[in-house]
Amino acid sequence: MEKAVTKIKSREEAQTQVKAWQAKGETVVFTNGCFDLLHLGHVDYLEKARELGDRLVIGLNTDNSVSRFKGPERPLQDQDSRARILASLQFVDLVVFFNEDTPFDLISALIPNVLVKGSDYLAENIVGADVVKNAGGVVKTIDFVPGYSTTRIVEKIKRTINL
């Protein structure tokens, strides 16, 4: 059985691996996010993303990038913990960090066959969509399971302990 940590790669290692998979004719799907507290919504989304190809690569926001747009109290779990949890999922093939505000540079380096985001995005507004389309790839959106979000879980915990 493959250890989860072996699926966590540097940008350069990820680029090499993606090219190797594509050279074998495999379709590489890419998505990105914080994945702070893994919940049913995340699992459903990632499972559906994986069904769009042969390999699923996750671009994971570093702690610094999460804090920049979610606030100083986030992430709740450090990047190494979040990466290992994601890598432990059988339908995730590779996890790679990005520290930028968007995954544009990472997407440009990897050039996946399929770029996926949640349906809260319009396909034409998805960062990196032009890069993927120009390389002959496709951009897809996936519906979320209603009612699931890390923010909602945090709010419920705060209410429960009266913060």
Order of alpha helices (4+ residues) and beta strands (2+ residues): beta-alpha-beta-alpha-beta-alpha-alpha-beta-alpha-beta-alpha-beta-alpha
